[in-house]
Amino acid sequence: MQNTKTKRTATKKQDEMPLYSKRSPVKKKAVTSKEKPVKVVFLGGLNEIGKNMTLFEYEDDIIILDCGLAFPDSEMLGVDLVIPDFSYVERNADKLRGVIITHGHEDHIGGLAYLLKTVKVPVYSTKLTIGLIEGKLKEHKILEDAELNVIKPGEKLKLGKFEIEAIHVNHSIPDSLSYAIKCGAGTILHTGDFKIDTTPIDGEVMDLARFAELGKEGVLCLLSDSTNAEREGYSASESKVGDSFGNLFSKAGGRRLIIATFASNIHRIQQIIDVAEKTGRKVVLSGRSLENVVKISTELGYLKIPEGLLIGIERIKNYTDDQLVIITTGSQGEPMSALTRMAMSEHRRVDIGANDYVIISATPIPGNEKTIGKVINELIKLGAHVVYEKMHEVHVSGHAYQEELKLMMALVKPKYFIPVHGEQKHLRRHAALAELMGIPRENIIIGDIGSQVEFAGDTMRVSTGIPAGRVFVDGYGVGDVGSIVLRDRKLLSQDGIIVISFVIDSVSREIVSPPEITSRGFVYVKESEELFNAASEQAMNIAQRVLDSDSYDLNAVRNRVRDDISKFMYEKTKRSPMVLPVILEV
């Protein structure tokens, strides 16, 4: 039975927490229907920002929707990327029928190359998204082995027992899709990342009519983007940013313009190019990811760049400041990004000064506020005038606000609702909106990665235990850095390391010479001779006692020295450096 209500009189506040999650689980219903169930398995994108990955399983067929990555937080020292755990996918590789991708952002395609190294499965998405995927697979040297298929909005795919329909939506990157996934158990609709923009840059308005038609046909479950579920009202149109750029270009006067934005925000880049052409400025790109995206987008016809407008960064010295606009990466304050290197005076080509007008056309991703704040402060110290989101309309979100989310639910009228793509606070707020829209509380599920939701007939069951989590990518290593390695890295970064070197006569069981102690990141050795002499003497006494015992072995010596010197150093300094005994037998 479909829920046809579009609004209900609420007796509770909109932001009151619903009850259904791993932390406060929904009362599970046994799946007793004779109908075969469809399962939704979450491997990423719930209770986190990024690494979105969802599986749909019906009988002996599995399809994957998106395979993204997340960027490491401050606790993940040395980690480059975070991808989903593919254990469940590898275990069920014979059931895989395809991967469908909603759009070309890193949090939706960034993990795909790592997945395709473990399983062979065809990939389907729009032309731009496939173009961006090709670039990534080429970097990983697996493009020739991949099966990539271009689809168009409105097109239907048959993958095993699934029929999949692609539906056009608006987002901050062109060619974004939602998917209606149909099987014998019903229709599941996944919105992907979306917003409702009535004046999009490319003129392609979201296909709301098709969502309404699906709602009339009957939707079993809606999975919807929760990123902006806390924001009231409607999101602003991308076209507003173009108006702001026009005003800011005028305010810049004779100064050089530097604009930081997401490399994948092609509509934003197009607007900068358009205003630059009108104001007689040449456009320069700084940042490898930006250059790659612009190259692919131009070749595929998604970016229109007038002949001669784009120049190489090595030519900026041939132009005056009022003739230039530099588009750069680094809107999130990434340490190695072009904007950060400019702010730290480490960029090879661009020196920031008082005649620079810097526009940061992005909003900080949660957790990045301090890093981007530091970059802004450094730019200001160098004399630049800096404009960022809170000062002018230089950024609009690509994700739906509350009224758009409610409109989606009103059109689709799902029986069940699962908020996706967001942290717990976003999922909770989105669930509260769903209840306001008349979806029964017992039909709203807040999941977590590793959870599985099973639908059959009029019944639903939520379970956990699917292998899921975070896999760290560090250089060429995938999964070889775990919690123990990160713990050691954190310890080294906080208290440093002490290396105690011994030479032992294995025959006489005597220490040949006093231990040598080397320290890094702990204390300055030359000013701590008394401390290290005492530690050396204690280490020698400890080691000799173990050597004199009947149960002598090298491991016993190492362990006793490590434990006792760790305790000694903490008593003397209230610090806990990593102690590493190195023993050489002669």
N, C-alpha and C positions, 0 to 999 in steps of 0.2 A: 504493500500500500504506500502510495506516495504522500508525503507531507505537503499539503497545498497552502499552508499558512504562510504569509509573508511577514507577519508581525504579530507579536503577542504582548499583552499587558504584563509588564515585568514587575514582580514584587521584590526583586533583588536588584542591587546596583549592577551596572554593566560590567564593572571590573571585579566583581566577586568571583573567587576562584571556583571553577567547576571541579568535579570530584574524580575525574577519570584520568589516571596516568599510572606510570610505574610506581610513583611515590604514594599515590592514593588510588588503587586500582579499581577499574570498573568491575562490577559483579559479573563474572563470566557466565555466558549462556552456552550450554552444550549444543553442538551442531548435530541435530538429530534428523534433519531433513534428508530425504533420499537424493536430493539434488547434489551434484558434485560441487564442492566448495571452490571459491577463488581465494587465493591467499595474497596478502600484501606484506612484503618483508622489507624492513627499513635497515639499510646498511650505512646511512649517513643523512645529514640534513635535519635531524631532530635534536633539540636541545643544544644546538651549536649553529654557528654561522659558517656555511661552506660544506665541502665534500658531500654534496647531495648525491644520493644513490638509492633507488627504490626498485625492488623486484616485484613482479606480478607472476603468480604461478597458478596454472589451471591444468588439472590432470598431469600429463607428462611434458608440459610446455612451460618455459620460463622466458619472460622478456625483461630487459633491464631498462629503466628510464634514468638517464643521466649517469655520469661517472665523473664526479668532480674532485677537487682537492681543497684543502684549507691551508692557510699560511700559519706558520708556527707562532705560538705566543712567547712571552718573555721567559717562560720556564723551560722552553725546549731549546736549550743551548746548542748551537751548531746545526740544528735541524733545518733543512732547506724547505721541505714540503711535508704535508700530512695527507695521506690518501686513505680510502676505506680499506677494511679487512676483506679480502676476496675469498676467504676460506670457503664460505657457503657456496659461492659461485663455482669455484674449482671443483668442489665435491659434486655439484650438479651440472657439470659441463655438458653432459650428453643431452640435457633438457633445454639448453639455451637455443633460442630461435632468433634473437636479434637484440640490438641495443638501439633505443630511440632517444634522440637528444633534443632537448627543448630549445637551447640556444647556445651561443658560443662563448659564454663567460667561463673563466677558469674554474669557478666553483661548480661547474656543470660538465666541463670537458677535460679538465686538467689531469684527472686520474685515468683517462681512457687509454693512453699509451701503455701504462703499467698493467692495465687489465688485459689488453690485447697481447701482451708478452706472455701471459699465463693461459689464456683461452683464445680459441679462434671463433669469432662470431661476427656476422655482418652488422654494420652500423648504418643508421638511417637518420637523415635530417635535411634541412634546407641548404641551399647552395652556399650561402656565406658560412654557415656553421661547418659544413663539410670542408670548405676551403681552409678555415682556421684549423680544423682537425688535421688536414693533410700536412700543414706546416709543422705541427707538433710531431706527427708520426715520422716525418722526414728527419727531424732532429734526432729522434730515437732510432733512426735507420730501420724502421719496420713498415714504411709506407707500401712497399711493393707486395708485402704479404697481407695487407689489409683489404677488406671488402667494404668500400664506402659507397653508399647509395644516396642520391639526391632525391628528395621528395618535395612536393609543393603543398601549401595550405589547401585543404579540401580533399586532398588525396587520401585514399584508403589502402592500408596494407593488410595482407593476410600472413600472419606469422604463427604457424602451428594452428591451434584452435582459437587464437586471438585475432579479432579484426580491429585494426587501429586506425583512427581517423585523426589527421593533423588539422588543427584549427589555428588561424592567425590571431596573435595577440600583440599588443604594444608593450615594449620594454625599452631599456636604454641601449639596446643593440638591435639592428634590423634582423628580420627573418626569425623572429621568436615564435614559438609554438606552444599551444596546449595540446593535450592528447585525450581523446575519448577512447577508452580501452574496453572492448566488448568481448564477452565470452558467454558460455551457457548459463553462468550464474547471474549475469546482469552487466550493466555498464558502469565502469569506474571512470571518473573524469579527473584528470590531473591538470591543474592550471599552469604549471611551471611558474616562472617569474612573470608578473604581468602588472600593467596599470591600464586604466581606461583614459586614453588621450584622444580628445576629439579633434585636435589640430596637430597631428604628428608631422614630423619633418618630411617624411617620405610620402605623406598623403594616404597611407594605408591604415584605415581605421580598424580597430579590433572587431572581429566578427561576432558581435553580440547576438545577432539574429540566430546564429547556429547554436549558441549556448541555450537560448530560449527554446529552440526546437528540441534539443536534447532533453531539456527539462520537461517538455510535454511528453516526450517518448518514455521518460522514466530513467532516472539516474540512481543507481544503487548507493554509490558513495562519491563524495567530492573531497579531493585532496587539494588544498588551496594555500597559496603563498602567504605567509604570516609576517614577513619582514617588517611591514609598517602597520601592524595591527594596533599599535598604541597611538597612532596619529589620527586625530579627528579630521573629518571633512574629506576633501578630495585632493589628490596630488595635482600639482601644477603641470601644465603642458611644457614639453621640451622647447617649444617655440618661444617661451618667455625668456629663456636663457639667451637666445639670439638677440632679443631686444636689449637685454642687459649688456651684452658684448658691444653692441653699437654705441651705447652710452659710455661705456668704460674706455673704448678705443678713443672716443672724443676727449675724455678726461685725461687720458695718457698724454695727449699733446705730442711733444717732440721726444718723449721718452721711449725706450725700447720696451716692447711688451713680451712678457714671458708668461705662458698659460700652462698650468699643470692640470691634467685630467686623466681619467682612466684610458688606457691605450685602446680598449675595446669600445669606447663610447663614440661610435662612428658618426652618429647624428651631431654630437657636440663638436667633433672635429670638422664636420662639414660646415657648421655655422661659423666657426672661427675662420675657415677658408673663405667663406662668402664675404664676411665683414672685412677680412684682410684685402681681398680683391677690390672692394669698394673704396677702401681708404688708401690704396696704393702701397701696401706693405708686402714684402716677400715673406714666405712662410718657411720656417726651418723646423726640422724634427730632431729631437734629442731623446734617445732611449731605444734600445734594440727592439723591445716588444712593440713599441709604437710604430717604428719603421716597418716591422713585419706586417702588422695589422693594416696599415695604410697601403702597403704594397698589394696585399691580397684583396682588400676592399676596392682598390682602384681597378685592378685587373678584372674583377668580377662585376664592375659597374655600380657598386654601392657608394663610392665616393666620386665626386666630379671635381677634378682639380684643373683649373685653366692652365694652358701651356705656359711654361716659364715662371709660374707663380712659386713653385716649390724649388728651393735651392739647397745644396749641401751645406752642412754646418761649417765646413772648412772655408766657405766663402763669406762668412758674416763680416769679416774685416773689410770687405769691399763695399759695404753699405753703411750708411749712417743709422743711428739708433731709431730715428723716426721712420725708417724704411723697413723695419724688421718686426716680426712677431715669431717668437720661438714657442712651439708646442712641445711639452716635455712630460715625461713620466715622473712619478714621485708624489702624487697628490695625497698619498697616505704616509709620507715620511719614511718610506722604505730606506734602510741604511745605504744600499748600493745604487739607489735610483739617481737619475740625472739631476733632479731638483735638489736632493740632499747633497750631492757632490758640489753643486753650485753654491749652496748655502754654507758649506764647510770650506769653500775656496779650493776645492780639489778637482774641479772640472777642467779638462784640458783646453776647452775652446771658449768657455763662457765665464767671464769674471763679473760678478755682481757689484753694482755701484749705485750711486745716488740717482743715476738717470735710468734706472730700471723700474718698470711698473709690473709687479708680479700678481697674477690672478690665480688663485687656487680654486679650480672649478670642480669641487667634489666635497662631499661631507665625510668626516672621519668614520671609518668602520669601527664598531664597538671594540675598544681596546687600543685603538691607534691614536687616541686624542693627545697623549703626551708626546709621542714621536712627531706628529705633525705640528704640535705647538712649539716644539724645540726648533724645527726647521723654520717656522714663521719668525721666531725670535732671532735666529741667526741671520735671516735675510734682512730683517729690520736693522740689526746691528751694522750690517754692511752698507746701510743707507737706502735700501730699496723701499719703495712704497708697496705694501702688500694688501691685497684685497682677498677676503675669503668669505665663505658662505654666509656667515652671520651679518656681514656688512652690506651685501648686495645679493640680488637674485642671480648668482653665478652658477648655481647648481639646482637641479630638481631631481627628485628621486625617480627611479624606474620601477618602483613597487607601489602597489595600490594602497590607498589609505582606507580608513574604516568604511566610509560610504560606498566606495567601490567594491570592497569585500562583501558588504551587505547586498549590493546590487547583484553580484555574482551568485550569491546564495538564493536570492529571490528569483533569478532567472532559471537556475538549475534545479532548485527544489529537491535536493538530495534526501534520501532516506537516512543515510549515515554521513557523518562529517568527521574528517581528520585534518586538523591544521598541520601544515608542514613548513619547512624552511624557516627556522627561527630558534631562538633560545626559549627556555621555559616561560619567561615572562611574555614573549610574543605569542606562543602557542596558547597560553592561558587566556590572554586577552581576546584572541581570535575565537576561542571556544565560547567565551562569554557573548561575543557578537552573534555566534551561531544560535545560542539559546534565545537571544532576543528575537532572532528571525524565525523562531517557532520550531527549530529542530529540537526534538525531545532530548533532555539531558542524558538519558541512558543511551542515546544514539550518537553521542559525541565522544570520540576517543582521542586522548593525548598519549601518543606513543613515545618510544625512545629507540635509539639505534639498538638493534638486536631483538626488537619486538616484532611479532607477526600477528596480523589481524586476518581472521578467516570469516568469510561470508558464505552462507548457503541458505537459500530460501528466505525465511523470515528470521533467521537466527544469525548470531555473530559471536565470535569467540576471540579473546585477546590472550596471547601467550608470549613468553619470553624464552631466551635460551639460544637464539640463533647466534652463531659466532659473528661478532661485530666489534668494532673499536677503531683505534688509530694505528696506522702503520707509518713509521717515519722514514722519509727519504733524506739521506745525508750523502751528498756527492753521488757516486755510483751505487752506493749501498741502499738496498730497499729492505726494510724490516730487520736489519742487523743492529739497529740502535733501539734499545728498549728502555724500560724504566730504570734498570740498574745502571746502565751507561749514563742516562740523564742524571741520575742521582750523583754519580761520580763526577760528572762535569759540573754540577751545581756546587758540590763540595770543593772542587778545585777552584772554581771561580770565587768562592766566598773566603776560603781559608788557606788555599795554596797546597803545596806538597813538600814533603821532606823525604829525601832519598838517603838511606843509611847503607853504606857499602862495606862489606866484610870480606876478608880473605882468611879462609880456615884451612888448617892442615888436617886433612882427613885421616891421617894415620895417628898422629899424636893427639888429635882433637883439641888443638889449641888455636887461638886467634893469632895470626901471623903479625898483624899490626893493628893499632887502634882504628875503630870505624871512622870512615870519612862521611861527613854529613853535608849534603847539598840541599839548598832550599830555593824554591821558586814560588813567589806570590804569598809568602808567609811573613817573614820579617827580613830586614836588611842585615845580611850576614855580618858585615864588618862592624856593625854596631851591636851585635848580639853574640860576641865571642864567648862570653861567660856562660850564656844559656846553652850554646852548642857544645862547649867543652863538657859541661855537666851532663848533657844528653848523651854525648859520645861515651863518657865514662860509665854511665848507667847502662847503655846499650851493651857495652863490652861485658860488664858484670852479669847482666841477664843472659847473654849468649853463652858465656863460659859456664854458668850454672847448668844450662840445658845440655851443653857438651859433656859435662861431667856426670850427668845422670845416665842411668841404664837404658832409658828409652830415647836415646839420641836419634834424631833425624833432622834433615834440613828444614822440613816444613815446621817442625816443632820450634826450631830456632826462629824462623821467620815470624810465626804467629806470636810467640812470646815477646819478641822485640817490638813488633808492631803494636800489640796491645799495651804494653807497659810504657812505651815512648809516647803513644797517643795520650795516655792518662797523665804522664809527666808534663807534656806540653800544655794540656788543658789546665792543670793545676798552676803552672807558671804564667800562662798568658790568657786563659779563658778563651782560647781558640782551639779548633779541632781540625788541624791540617791532615791531609791524607799522608799516612806514613807508609813508605815503600822500602822494605829491607831488600837489599841485593847481596846475595852470598855467592862467592866464588870458592870452590874447593881446589886445593893443590895437593 
